[in-house]
Amino acid sequence: MLSRRSNQLCLFAVIFFGLTCTWAQEHRVHNFQQVQISPDGRRVAWVQDTVGANNEEAEGTAIYLDDLKPGSKPRRISASTGTPEDEDNIAWSRDNKQLAFLSNAEDRNQAQIYVAEAENGKARKLTSLTGSLAEPSFSPDGKSLAFLFTENAPRANPLMPMPLETGVIAEKIFEQRLTLVDLANGKVQQLSPADMYVYEYDWSPDGKSFVLSAAHGAGDANWYVAQLYTMEAANGKPKPLYKPHWQIAAPRWSPDGKSVAFIEGLMSDEGVTGGDIFIVPSSGGSATNITPDLPASPSAVHWLSPSKLLFAESIDGEAGVATIDLPSHTVTQLWKAPGSLKDSQFSATNLSLASDGQTSAVMRNDWEHPPELWAGPVGKWTQITHLNETLHGDWGQMKSIHWDSDGMRIQGWLMYPKSYDANQHYPMVVVAHGGPASQDSPSWPYRFFNTYEFSNRGYFVFYPNPRGSYGQGERFTQGNIKDFGHGDFLDILRGVDQVLNTASVDKNRVGFTGWSYGGYMTMWAVTQTTRFRAAVAGAGIANWQSYYGENDIDEWMIPYFGASVYDNPDVYARSAPITFIKNVKTPTLVLVGERDGECPAPQSREFWHALKTLGVDTELVIYPGEGHVFNRPDNQRDATQRLFAWFDHYLK
């Protein structure tokens, strides 16, 4: 359940599928945040984390460019000869000669837009603004640059700590506006209306218009009710194009300018995209769902021609790339494999396509291979970086498993203990992913709440993708509407039964954990059964009724619950762990950030207080100054260590 652009994470699909081998090794991983191939397919630029002294802490981000020639070496593109903390958000000009990006070269607390010559790397500054800048994009004629700008933004993204609230509370709205800067004279024009928040945009082929996903009012919550608009570059007046039933993402203008493609579906997090692909005439009219029965969840779309689209997808726990012919609606699978085509569990798929519609660049990783960059024909990529080739996973084998539940075929991933012996029985931890609209896939792990480490400590680890997840089609994703904790939890329990029947797991030593929506599922699990011997709930939700008035993005709840809590409190109570709290016997550790706006700390305190009152073994840790995602390394380490210690104590 949440949001944010580009590299800025998202919410309930947060932090889960594992996250790193040992703490020391994680800091040696070079992570990539973005990759962009030039329109002619001859060069690739990317953003990667910089690493501090002794390979310990990532200090920021840097931009590199590779000419994709035999013997060529990547060179850094920067606005400074020093060491700026962050440079990212790259975009190629249509003529392949320039690269736009954001850099804090002058002020570490404020990024600005720069443009560099691709041939020699020489950069010049374009803007002098105060606030959040994102998503630069060159106009088709190369004379201007569009970007998203939130003037005087109080924080970079909603997962960061909420501002402290004291005194008279009144909502102050900071709108993200589509903004233009003239490349010749640096003149800046905020184009979209001052009362509208723009989430995504795309230039029309002739450069005279934009297509926008946007909403009026506060940005974080209203992404869930965003609509499609077109807007002329000359006057900045938006014209409604399409009002969706669900959430929308990735609007893309067709090459002939006659249509707009986008993804619509039930999405719990801005930035974690999944749904069906729709086409709407750019002049207005009815939208057509061109993938109504697709057994997958498209996550990104690219036009190959006015009659053909390429799309990335989540499919049966894996990642895929396919094409669809518009006249026939024929889908052709180009590539499918375990792993991920994105930089983290909580970001959009990053597949960059050249003008020929065939050459591309991607970030690839899976449970056996750390992140690297690849380029070439779609699905036939060649690896172009080798920054992590010395790293090897310190965990056991990962297997995809399937089981039946309520007439549906459910998928999940089972990680074996590192030193597995079929003659022994092992404890197991069930990890419920966030979202709920997301998909656990066997990606290389990231920082914080490292569940892969359980394998190294002698556990099985089970990652189910129950109804409500991506990967099985939009009907499946909508399968938990008005049913949180019921059908989805049944799917998980039947998956646990499947594992117990096929793997050497000790049924008396099974635990349950999760973060965000996974934290809610953990709280729910211990109120519904005593089969789990220990649990750790991270940033969970104990009481949907009180949560409705505490969280910062309440609009996300309407599609799932069908009405506000004030109109139908019973549907919220039916899925609230607090309703069944007296059933809990399971020792439960509760972790949360002090200033989490998405799953506020009072929810965790309410759950802990009830367990303490009822005499259940429990402990609550509230991390000072942290939001939904922990930023401080000491807090990340502490939470991870407590996770392992809790399960080791009760399951070993």
C-alpha positions in Angstrom: 0.0 0.0 0.0 1.9 3.0 -1.1 3.9 4.9 -3.5 6.6 6.8 -5.2 8.3 7.5 -8.4 11.3 6.1 -10.1 14.0 5.0 -7.6 12.0 6.2 -4.6 10.5 2.9 -3.5 6.9 2.1 -2.7 4.9 0.9 0.2 3.3 -2.4 1.0 5.3 -4.3 -1.5 8.1 -3.2 0.6 11.1 -4.9 2.0 10.2 -8.5 1.4 11.5 -11.4 -0.4 14.7 -11.8 1.5 17.2 -9.2 1.7 20.9 -10.0 1.9 23.3 -12.7 2.9 25.5 -11.5 5.8 25.5 -7.8 6.7 29.2 -7.6 5.8 28.7 -9.1 2.4 25.6 -7.0 1.6 27.7 -3.8 1.7 30.0 -5.2 -1.0 27.1 -5.6 -3.5 27.0 -3.0 -6.2 23.3 -2.1 -6.7 22.0 -0.5 -9.8 19.0 1.9 -9.8 18.4 2.7 -13.4 19.6 1.8 -16.9 18.9 3.6 -20.1 19.9 2.6 -23.6 20.5 5.4 -26.2 17.8 5.6 -28.9 20.3 4.3 -31.5 21.2 1.3 -29.2 24.9 2.1 -29.3 25.4 3.3 -25.7 24.1 2.4 -22.3 24.0 4.8 -19.3 23.2 3.6 -15.8 23.0 4.6 -12.1 24.8 2.6 -9.5 25.5 2.9 -5.8 28.8 4.2 -4.8 30.7 2.3 -2.1 32.5 3.9 0.9 35.9 3.2 2.4 36.6 -0.5 3.1 33.5 -1.5 1.1 31.3 -0.8 4.1 28.6 1.8 3.4 27.0 2.9 0.2 27.6 6.7 0.1 25.4 7.7 -2.8 24.8 7.1 -6.5 26.9 7.7 -9.6 26.2 7.7 -13.4 28.3 5.6 -15.8 28.2 5.3 -19.6 29.4 2.5 -21.8 29.9 2.7 -25.6 29.1 -1.0 -26.1 32.2 -1.4 -28.3 34.8 -4.2 -28.0 37.3 -3.2 -25.4 35.4 -0.1 -24.2 35.3 0.7 -20.5 32.6 2.5 -18.6 33.3 6.1 -17.9 31.7 8.3 -15.3 29.3 11.1 -16.2 29.2 13.8 -13.5 28.4 17.4 -12.9 31.4 17.7 -10.6 35.1 16.8 -10.4 34.6 16.2 -6.7 32.3 13.6 -5.0 28.7 14.6 -5.1 26.5 12.4 -3.0 23.8 11.5 -5.5 23.5 11.7 -9.3 20.6 9.8 -10.9 17.4 10.1 -13.0 19.1 9.8 -16.4 17.4 10.5 -19.8 18.8 10.4 -23.3 18.1 13.1 -26.0 16.4 11.8 -29.1 19.5 12.5 -31.2 21.7 10.4 -28.9 24.1 13.3 -28.2 23.0 14.4 -24.7 22.2 12.9 -21.3 20.1 14.7 -18.8 20.4 13.8 -15.1 19.9 15.0 -11.5 22.9 16.0 -9.4 23.5 17.5 -6.0 27.0 18.7 -7.1 26.5 22.2 -5.7 24.3 21.4 -2.7 24.1 18.0 -1.1 20.6 18.8 0.1 19.2 20.0 -3.3 19.4 18.2 -6.6 19.3 20.2 -9.9 19.0 19.2 -13.6 22.2 19.0 -15.6 22.8 18.1 -19.3 26.0 16.4 -20.4 27.5 15.8 -23.8 27.6 12.0 -24.3 30.8 12.2 -26.3 33.0 14.0 -23.8 30.9 14.0 -20.6 31.0 17.8 -20.2 28.0 18.9 -18.1 26.2 22.1 -17.7 23.6 23.1 -15.0 20.1 23.9 -16.2 18.0 24.6 -13.1 18.3 26.5 -9.7 15.1 25.3 -7.9 14.1 24.4 -4.4 12.2 21.2 -3.9 12.0 17.7 -5.4 12.9 17.1 -9.0 12.3 13.8 -10.9 11.9 12.1 -14.3 13.5 14.4 -16.8 12.6 13.7 -20.5 13.8 15.5 -23.7 11.2 16.9 -26.1 11.1 15.2 -29.5 12.7 18.3 -31.1 15.4 18.5 -28.4 14.7 22.1 -27.5 13.3 21.6 -24.0 13.3 19.2 -21.2 10.2 18.2 -19.1 10.4 17.0 -15.5 8.3 16.6 -12.4 8.8 19.3 -9.7 7.4 19.6 -6.2 8.3 23.0 -4.9 9.6 23.1 -1.3 8.7 19.4 -0.8 9.1 18.5 2.9 10.4 15.0 2.2 11.6 13.0 -0.8 9.0 10.2 -0.7 6.2 8.8 1.6 8.3 6.0 3.0 10.5 8.5 4.8 9.6 9.6 8.3 6.5 11.6 8.7 7.0 15.2 9.9 6.2 15.6 13.5 2.7 16.9 14.1 2.1 19.4 16.9 -0.1 22.4 17.4 -3.1 23.0 15.1 -3.1 20.3 12.4 -4.0 21.5 8.9 -3.1 19.7 5.7 -0.6 21.5 3.6 -0.5 20.2 0.1 2.6 20.2 -2.0 1.7 19.5 -5.7 4.1 17.7 -8.1 3.8 19.6 -11.3 4.9 18.9 -14.9 7.6 21.5 -15.6 9.6 22.6 -18.6 13.0 24.1 -18.9 14.3 25.6 -22.2 17.7 24.1 -23.1 18.9 27.3 -24.7 18.2 29.9 -22.0 17.3 27.8 -18.9 13.9 29.4 -18.5 11.7 27.3 -16.3 7.9 27.0 -16.7 5.6 25.1 -14.3 3.2 23.9 -16.9 0.4 21.8 -15.2 -2.1 23.5 -12.9 -1.1 24.4 -9.4 -3.9 22.3 -7.8 -3.0 19.1 -9.6 -0.5 16.4 -8.7 1.1 14.7 -11.7 2.5 11.2 -11.2 3.6 10.1 -14.6 3.7 11.6 -18.1 4.7 11.0 -21.7 5.4 13.4 -24.6 3.3 13.0 -27.7 5.3 12.1 -30.8 5.0 15.6 -32.3 6.0 17.2 -29.0 2.9 19.4 -28.8 1.1 17.5 -26.0 1.5 15.3 -23.0 -0.5 12.4 -21.5 -0.6 12.5 -17.7 -1.7 10.4 -14.8 -2.8 13.0 -12.3 -5.2 13.9 -9.5 -6.3 16.9 -7.6 -5.3 17.2 -3.9 -2.6 15.6 -1.8 -0.3 13.4 -3.9 0.4 10.4 -1.7 -3.2 9.3 -1.0 -4.8 10.5 -4.3 -2.6 8.3 -6.6 -5.2 5.7 -6.0 -7.9 7.9 -7.7 -5.7 9.3 -10.4 -7.1 9.7 -14.0 -5.6 10.1 -17.4 -5.4 13.5 -19.0 -4.0 15.0 -22.1 -2.4 18.5 -21.9 -1.2 20.8 -24.6 2.4 22.0 -24.1 1.4 25.5 -25.3 -1.1 26.3 -22.6 -0.9 23.7 -19.8 -4.6 23.0 -19.7 -5.4 19.4 -18.9 -8.3 17.6 -20.7 -9.8 14.5 -19.1 -9.1 11.4 -21.3 -10.1 8.4 -19.1 -11.4 7.8 -15.6 -10.4 4.3 -14.5 -12.2 1.9 -12.3 -8.9 0.8 -10.6 -5.4 2.3 -10.4 -3.4 3.3 -13.5 0.3 3.4 -14.4 2.7 3.7 -17.3 0.8 5.9 -19.8 2.6 5.7 -23.2 1.7 7.5 -26.4 1.6 5.5 -29.6 4.1 6.3 -32.4 1.4 7.6 -34.7 -0.1 9.8 -31.9 -3.5 8.2 -32.2 -3.6 6.0 -29.0 -2.4 5.9 -25.5 -1.5 2.5 -23.8 -1.5 2.2 -20.0 -1.8 -0.4 -17.3 -4.9 -0.6 -15.1 -5.5 -2.9 -12.2 -5.9 -3.2 -8.5 -2.6 -1.9 -7.2 -1.8 -1.4 -3.5 1.4 0.6 -4.1 2.4 3.3 -6.5 5.4 2.1 -8.3 4.7 -1.6 -7.9 2.7 -2.0 -11.1 0.5 -4.8 -12.2 -2.8 -5.2 -14.1 -4.1 -5.4 -17.6 -3.0 -3.4 -20.6 -5.6 -0.9 -22.0 -5.7 1.2 -25.1 -7.6 4.5 -25.4 -7.8 6.9 -28.4 -5.8 10.0 -27.6 -8.6 12.1 -28.9 -11.0 10.5 -26.3 -13.4 7.6 -26.3 -13.8 4.2 -24.7 -10.7 2.3 -23.4 -10.2 -1.3 -24.5 -8.7 -4.0 -22.3 -6.4 -6.0 -24.6 -5.2 -8.5 -22.1 -8.4 -9.5 -20.2 -7.5 -13.2 -19.7 -3.7 -12.9 -19.5 -2.4 -15.3 -16.8 0.2 -12.7 -15.8 0.5 -9.1 -14.5 2.0 -6.6 -17.0 4.3 -4.1 -15.2 5.7 -1.9 -18.1 4.7 -1.2 -21.7 6.5 -0.1 -24.8 5.2 0.6 -28.3 6.9 -1.2 -31.1 4.6 0.1 -33.8 1.1 1.5 -33.9 -0.2 -2.1 -34.0 2.2 -3.9 -31.6 3.3 -3.5 -28.0 6.1 -5.0 -25.9 5.5 -5.5 -22.2 7.3 -6.7 -19.1 5.3 -8.9 -16.7 5.2 -10.8 -13.4 4.2 -14.3 -14.3 3.9 -17.3 -11.9 6.5 -16.1 -9.5 8.9 -15.2 -12.3 9.7 -12.3 -14.6 8.8 -12.2 -18.3 8.8 -10.1 -21.5 6.2 -10.6 -24.2 4.6 -8.8 -27.2 1.0 -8.4 -28.1 -0.4 -7.8 -31.6 -3.2 -5.3 -31.3 -5.4 -6.4 -34.2 -5.4 -10.1 -33.1 -4.6 -9.7 -29.4 -2.0 -12.5 -29.9 0.6 -12.6 -27.1 4.1 -14.0 -27.9 6.4 -14.8 -25.0 9.9 -13.6 -25.7 11.6 -14.4 -22.4 10.6 -15.9 -19.0 12.9 -16.8 -16.1 13.2 -16.8 -12.3 14.5 -13.6 -10.9 13.9 -9.9 -11.6 14.3 -7.2 -14.2 14.3 -4.4 -11.6 16.6 -3.0 -9.0 14.6 -4.0 -5.9 11.4 -5.6 -4.8 9.8 -2.2 -4.5 10.4 -0.5 -7.8 9.1 -0.5 -11.4 10.5 -2.9 -14.0 13.5 -1.3 -15.6 13.6 -2.4 -19.3 14.9 0.3 -21.6 14.2 -0.1 -25.3 16.1 1.5 -28.3 14.3 3.1 -31.2 14.5 -0.1 -33.3 12.2 -1.9 -30.9 14.6 -4.8 -30.5 17.7 -3.6 -28.7 17.3 -3.2 -25.0 19.1 -2.9 -21.7 18.0 -4.3 -18.4 19.1 -4.9 -14.8 18.9 -8.7 -14.1 19.4 -10.7 -10.9 18.2 -13.9 -9.4 18.8 -15.9 -6.2 22.0 -17.3 -7.6 23.3 -14.2 -9.4 23.7 -10.7 -8.0 22.6 -7.6 -10.0 24.4 -6.9 -13.3 23.5 -5.0 -16.4 22.7 -6.7 -19.7 22.1 -5.3 -23.2 21.2 -6.6 -26.7 18.1 -8.1 -28.4 15.2 -8.6 -26.0 15.5 -11.9 -24.2 19.0 -12.5 -25.7 20.9 -10.1 -23.7 24.7 -10.1 -23.2 26.1 -9.1 -19.8 27.9 -5.8 -19.9 28.9 -5.3 -16.3 30.8 -7.6 -13.9 30.9 -5.6 -10.7 29.5 -8.4 -8.5 31.0 -11.4 -10.2 33.0 -12.4 -7.1 29.9 -12.6 -4.9 28.2 -15.9 -4.2 25.0 -16.5 -2.3 25.4 -17.8 1.2 22.1 -19.7 1.2 20.5 -22.9 -0.1 18.6 -23.9 -3.2 15.4 -22.1 -4.2 12.5 -24.1 -5.8 9.2 -23.1 -7.2 6.2 -25.0 -5.8 2.5 -25.1 -6.7 -0.6 -26.2 -4.8 -4.3 -26.1 -5.1 -6.6 -23.9 -3.0 -10.3 -23.1 -3.6 -10.0 -24.4 -7.1 -7.0 -22.1 -7.9 -3.4 -23.0 -8.6 -1.2 -21.1 -6.2 2.6 -20.6 -6.5 5.4 -19.9 -4.0 9.1 -20.3 -3.5 10.8 -22.7 -1.0 14.4 -22.0 0.0 16.2 -25.0 1.4 18.7 -24.8 4.3 22.2 -24.1 3.1 23.7 -27.4 4.3 20.6 -29.5 3.6 20.5 -33.1 4.7 17.4 -35.1 3.6 17.8 -37.3 6.7 17.2 -34.4 9.0 14.2 -32.3 9.9 14.5 -28.5 10.0 12.6 -25.5 11.3 10.9 -23.2 8.8 9.9 -19.6 8.6 6.9 -18.5 6.4 7.5 -15.0 4.9 4.3 -13.1 3.8 5.1 -10.5 1.2 4.0 -6.9 1.3 1.5 -5.3 -1.0 -0.8 -7.3 -1.1 -0.5 -6.5 -4.8 3.1 -7.7 -5.5 4.9 -10.9 -6.2 7.7 -12.7 -4.4 10.3 -13.8 -6.9 13.7 -15.4 -6.4 15.8 -12.2 -6.6 19.2 -11.4 -5.2 18.5 -10.1 -1.6 18.7 -6.6 -0.4 19.4 -4.8 2.8 17.2 -5.1 5.9 15.1 -7.9 7.3 17.3 -10.4 5.6 15.1 -13.5 5.4 17.6 -15.4 3.1 19.9 -15.5 6.1 17.5 -18.0 7.7 18.8 -20.6 5.1 22.4 -20.1 6.3 21.2 -20.6 9.9 19.6 -24.0 9.2 16.0 -23.1 8.2 13.7 -23.7 5.3 12.1 -20.4 4.2 8.7 -20.4 2.4 7.6 -17.4 0.3 4.0 -17.9 -0.9 2.2 -15.8 -3.5 -1.5 -16.2 -2.4 -4.5 -14.7 -4.0 -4.2 -10.9 -4.1 -0.6 -11.3 -5.5 0.6 -10.5 -9.0 1.6 -13.2 -11.5 -1.6 -15.1 -12.2 -3.8 -12.4 -13.9 -6.0 -9.6 -12.7 -8.8 -11.7 -11.4 -6.4 -13.4 -9.1 -5.0 -10.1 -7.9 -8.6 -9.0 -7.1 -9.3 -12.2 -5.2 -8.9 -10.7 -1.7 -11.3 -7.8 -2.1 -13.3 -7.5 1.1 -11.6 -10.7 2.2 -8.2 -9.7 3.8 -6.9 -12.5 6.0 -9.4 -15.1 4.9 -8.9 -16.5 1.4 -5.3 -15.3 1.1 -4.4 -16.8 4.5 -6.1 -20.1 3.5 -3.9 -20.2 0.5 -0.8 -19.8 2.7 -1.9 -22.5 5.1 -2.5 -24.9 2.3 1.0 -24.0 0.9 2.5 -24.8 4.3 0.7 -28.2 4.2 2.2 -28.8 0.8 5.7 -28.1 2.0 5.2 -30.3 5.1 4.1 -33.1 2.8 7.1 -32.8 0.5 10.1 -31.4 2.4 11.8 -32.5 5.7 10.3 -29.7 7.8 9.6 -30.2 11.5 5.9 -29.3 11.7 6.3 -28.3 15.4 8.9 -25.7 14.5 7.3 -23.4 12.0 7.3 -19.6 12.4 5.7 -16.7 10.6 6.9 -13.2 9.7 6.4 -10.3 7.3 6.6 -6.5 6.9 3.9 -4.0 6.0 1.0 -6.1 4.6 3.2 -9.1 5.6 3.2 -7.6 9.1 -0.6 -7.5 9.0 -0.7 -11.1 7.9 1.6 -12.0 10.7 -0.7 -10.4 13.3 -3.6 -12.1 11.6 -2.0 -15.5 11.5 -1.4 -15.7 15.3 -5.1 -14.8 15.9 -6.3 -17.6 13.6 -4.2 -20.6 14.5 -1.7 -21.9 17.0 0.3 -23.9 14.5 3.0 -21.2 14.3 5.4 -21.4 17.3 6.8 -17.9 17.0 6.1 -14.8 14.9 7.7 -11.4 14.1 5.4 -8.7 12.9 7.1 -5.8 11.1 5.1 -2.6 10.6 1.8 -4.4 10.8 -1.8 -3.4 11.1 -3.8 -4.6 14.1 -7.1 -2.8 13.7 -8.4 -1.7 10.3 -11.0 0.6 12.0 -8.5 2.7 13.9 -5.9 2.4 11.1 -8.2 4.2 8.7 -7.9 7.4 10.6 -4.2 7.1 11.4 -2.5 6.3 8.1 -1.4 8.9 5.5 -2.8 7.1 2.4 -6.4 6.1 3.2 -7.6 6.2 -0.4 -5.9 2.8 -1.0 -8.4 1.1 1.2 -11.6 2.0 -0.7 -10.9 -0.4 -3.6 -10.1 -3.2 -1.2 -12.9 -2.8 1.3 -15.5 -1.3 -1.0 -16.4 1.7 1.2 -14.9 3.9 3.9 -14.7 2.6 7.5 -17.4 5.2 8.3 -19.8 3.7 5.8 -19.1 0.0 6.4 -17.2 -0.6 9.7 -18.1 -4.3 9.7 -16.1 -5.2 6.7 -13.0 -3.7 8.3 -13.7 -5.5 11.7 -14.0 -8.8 9.9 -10.4 -8.7 8.8 -8.9 -7.0 11.9 -6.5 -9.1 14.1 -7.7 -7.1 17.1 -11.2 -8.6 16.6 -9.8 -12.1 17.4 -7.0 -11.1 19.7 -8.0 -13.3 22.6 -7.1 -16.4 20.5 -3.4 -15.5 20.4 -0.9 -17.9 22.2 2.1 -17.5 19.8 5.1 -15.5 21.1 5.3 -12.4 18.9 7.9 -9.8 18.4 6.6 -6.5 17.1 8.9 -4.0 15.2 8.0 -0.6 13.7 9.3 2.9 12.9 8.4 5.8 15.2 7.2 8.0 12.3 5.8 5.4 9.9 3.0 7.2 7.9 1.9 4.0 6.1 1.6 1.6 9.0 1.7 3.9 12.0 3.4 2.9 15.2 0.1 3.0 17.3 -1.1 -0.1 15.3 1.9 -2.1 16.6 1.5 -0.7 20.1 -2.1 -1.7 20.1 -1.3 -5.2 19.2 1.6 -5.5 21.6 -0.5 -4.0 24.4 -3.2 -6.6 23.9 -0.7 -9.5 23.9 1.0 -8.2 27.0 -2.4 -7.9 28.8 -3.3 -11.4 27.8 0.0 -12.8 29.1 1.4 -13.8 25.7 5.2 -13.6 25.3 5.8 -10.4 23.3 8.2 -7.5 22.9 7.7 -4.2 21.1 10.5 -2.2 19.5 9.8 1.3 18.1 12.8 2.7 16.2 13.3 6.4 16.7 13.0 8.7 13.7 12.3 5.9 11.2 9.6 5.8 8.7 8.1 2.7 6.8 11.6 1.8 5.6 14.5 2.1 8.0 17.3 4.4 6.8 19.8 4.2 9.6 22.2 1.2 9.3 22.3 0.7 13.1 18.5 0.3 13.2 18.5 -2.0 10.2 21.1 -4.2 11.9 19.2 -4.2 15.2 15.9 -5.2 13.6 17.6 -8.0 11.6 19.4 -9.3 14.6 16.3 -9.3 16.7 14.4 -11.2 14.0 16.9 -14.1 14.0 17.3 -14.1 17.8 13.5 -14.4 18.3 13.1 -17.4 16.0 16.3 -19.1 17.2 15.0 -18.8 20.7 11.5 -20.3 20.0 12.2 -22.6 17.1 15.6 -24.0 17.9 
